[in-house]
Amino acid sequence: MSYFCNNMAVKATMVGERLAATPEHSANGKGKPVRNLSGNTGQRRDLLGIEQLPKDTILDLIERSQKYYQELLGKDALPARTILNGRTVGNLFFENSTRTRISFELAEKRLGATHVTLTPSASSLTKGESLLDTVRVVEAMKLDCIVVRHSASGVPEFLAKHLPDHVHLINAGDGAHEHPTQGLLDAASLMEVLGDLSGKKIVIIGDITHSRVARSNVWLLKKLGAAITLVGPHTLLPRHAEEVFGVHVRHDLGDSLKEADAVMALRIQHERQSSAFLPSLEEYQTRYGLTEARISATSAVILHPGPINLGVELGEGPAYGTRSLVLKQVKRGVAVRMAVLEWLFS
Amino acid sequence: MQILLQNVHLVDPVTKRDETDLDIEIVDGKIQRIGKNLESKGEKRNLKGAVVAPGFFDMHVHLREPGQEYKETVETGTRAAMSGGFTGVCCMPNTIPSISDPFVVSYIKEKAKDNLVDVSICGAMTKAREGNELAPMEQLFNAGVRMVSDDGGAVRSAEIMRRVLEYAKMFDLLATQHCEEHSMTKGTAMNEGKTSTKLGIPGYPAVAEDIIISRDILLAEYVGDVRYHVAHLSTKNAVRLVREAKARGAKVSCEVTPHHFTLTDEAVEKHGTQAKMNPPLRTQEDIEAIFEGLRDGTIDCIASDHAPHASHEKETDMISAAFGIIGLETSIPLGISRLVKPGILSLMAYVEKCSTNPRRLLKLPEIRIVEGEPANLTILDIDKNWTFGEDDIQSKSHNTPFLGQEFTGQAIGTINHDKAWWRD
């Protein structure tokens, strides 16, 4: 764990706080809160995205996750933690998720929080109820923190602007915008095996256009000094990616894997995509799939946010072989989410 | 009514008169006399050099009546028009029910009678704006409609659009298109560009607008001798396509909104859903092309696309929020601040695009500031510096990104026949 030592001096700074809501959004022009909601005055911590998170805060969060990760690695029963005793966390999953939801639920339980999970099928928190109604409900139920997953980019930011000061918010993935805890757990996994990420070459393959994982990872890995290459077909790579993200873009794998220190395959969400983006999974696999042959030509470690379409993005060997970080990512996920909760309330 | 407007700067694009230090006497809704140092026994108003122009006309507004009176009504919308400096508006047909039946035309006319603001009505091009069957254009024409459009969306089928143009030609209706290739814009919420890439918001590419404009221009030229109008264009290629069509002699015209010559898609990061419109805010390059199109006459009209929405329809995320902003009360301030003051348009050219040209396209009587003519005037203080606030809004809805914005220029009065409104 020596690579963390350089950053041990980092303390939780206030710079990680989200900015105060702008008058255009939060007020009706006369300084009154919109629709009598309390509104956020910027005095609390939220985790909305990586883009606006300072590097120091990122490293602090990863460092905080270390002790939790070590516990998960051990064979002993996990210690009963109480730092969130008396706190209630609501997991609002407007969009279906299994892994992320369970990971958050475990993190909340292991820190001693009371928690509830609302999923689309189990609640009215889908169509019909407005986001502002959701804010009112959260306030009335006296939740201390909400974890939000939504199919529309920007929903966590909108909710955060209107939530009262005592309710923290964690973005658990919004549209194609951000998935900050995924970014953090990926970086923590990479740092464990690669050490300092400065100058490391990282290749991200797949559907960049629709991927919040890609965006959070790009922002985060760039802040840590890594050189990033995005690979995917023109149909799944935004035209402005190179300029906006400050990365290299290419449309075939070519020799990009040869020099790579790490390669991240993104999930192809073929179930919700029209055939306009890809002719077939087979064709995708032929061109971009990480097969045994392709992996044998590189020493890069392999990541995937899951769930994997085995035989499409990754072959079974690469997915669970010695260089795969896939299960480490899952373990890191719980630890990072515990760290985020600890940080929010500290 | 008898009133003497003293010390005015008369700007009239029809007579090409541009003259300061004039007095204008209005008696019983008519311009009685124009001259220097006139005497009159009625009310006197010293306008201290304010501009008096032919009444401004906004050819693209949504009054939301019938059907969505919670957003706006004819009464509140025309009040916003009047205090925004307009003596006439044309309301778009995406009401509930839509204006594809002459009965709806009469309903709106009834609501709008005895109003200072004249309300023209745009009929639908296809039945219920569904794009499948022609709207009863002759009946709509007989009810007073001079422009047809399925605004809010484009006519998707090229075949139907061809027939719309052929049929509209018989009545010389202005066939107006909201240009959007819907197969490319499903689920989108802003311009496809750097900001949408960063925010992960599905993007509406400029080419989706341009494709329909080029298709329609080709169709209009094929049909021949039909008047085709591009509503609220927003891209540099749209300006080029219209310019080239005009050069070939096609009867093509277009309008631009103040927000499309003011804001870029970067405004989404600052203003969120108040910067969500259709077509979306584009880029600085597009704004520069729009400026050039205004200068060289490619762009005929400035129209606000006044689109009122209730706060619950805007106070949400970008994907589910409604498209559009109110615009009647910020159109003139933006026009003067962004076009006249920086010298992109002369005052005369600006007035032409806000009054003369839209009336001509809608075949409305020409407004001239000449003795004996009806008084139909917009009065502007083009040097007034002020900040736009909630209290300046007469519209029923308050969806605008311009609250708190500093402007130069404001309408201070509107006169239409025997009715007058003054800001003070």
Interface residues (C-beta under 8 A of the other chain):
Chain A: T22 P23 E24 H25 N28 G29 K30 V34 R35 E51 S130 L131 L132 H150 S151 A152 S153 G154 V155 F158 D174 G175 A176 H177 E178 R212 R215 P238 R239 H240 A241 E243 V244 F245
Chain B: E192 G193 K194 S196 T197 K198 L199 G200 I201 P202 K270 H271 G272 Q274 S311 H312 E315 T316 D317 M318 I319 S320 G389 E390 H398 P401 L403 G404
